[in-house]
Amino acid sequence: ARLRSGVSDWQRAAPTTWPPCALGAMLSERADLIDDDHVVGNLAYLLHTSSLDTTGLLVWTLWHLADNPEVVAELRRRAATSTHERDRYVDDIVSETLRLEQSEHIDRRVTEEFWFEGFRFPEGWLVRNCVQESHRDPGVFADADQFEPGRFGSGDVSWRNYAPLGMAARSCIGEELVRTMAASVVRSLLAFDLDVADKGTRGYRLPGHSNLAERFRVILTPRP
């Protein structure tokens, strides 16, 4: 109700000056959609989930960079070489953070009974794809518990063994946006020296993302 009321106020205040966004585009085409409970529910879900997950990714990226000065040194070395080399390694840093911290599982409901490798999957059952476990499979990722962005430069990682934002055609529609935001933050951190004041403690929240205690602190000192 609060979301619907807020959007209605926004419509009345500036119906012709909406910023470029999905909500503005939707309402400019179909203003009546704000009265659809399913649409409003999806908007609330997107806002709530994306804010938590994106914040978590940015915090964990900062944590791993502060905890692995050799990765920051390699990033600076590549940045001095070329923008292309810098950006490739930045993407690898984001990918490695997603591998270790922002993945749990994918559930699918069986709509029709089937057999797979001798096992029967009855209609109505939930099938869990253990993404978190596969991301730490030492048979795929050497030193799987270590933060090593360089592993993504080999080209050996594919959606069959790495799916932090969903699998293949059903991956998260916000993947490119989230990765772009995280990469932008990593590039901005090149202007600072990072020192851990308090590493915090690892915790978990449903449905499985790990998070840090509030006391996690990093000191950012501008570089000369």
Order of alpha helices (4+ residues) and beta strands (2+ residues): alpha-alpha-alpha-alpha-alpha-beta-beta-beta-beta-alpha-alpha-beta-beta-beta-beta
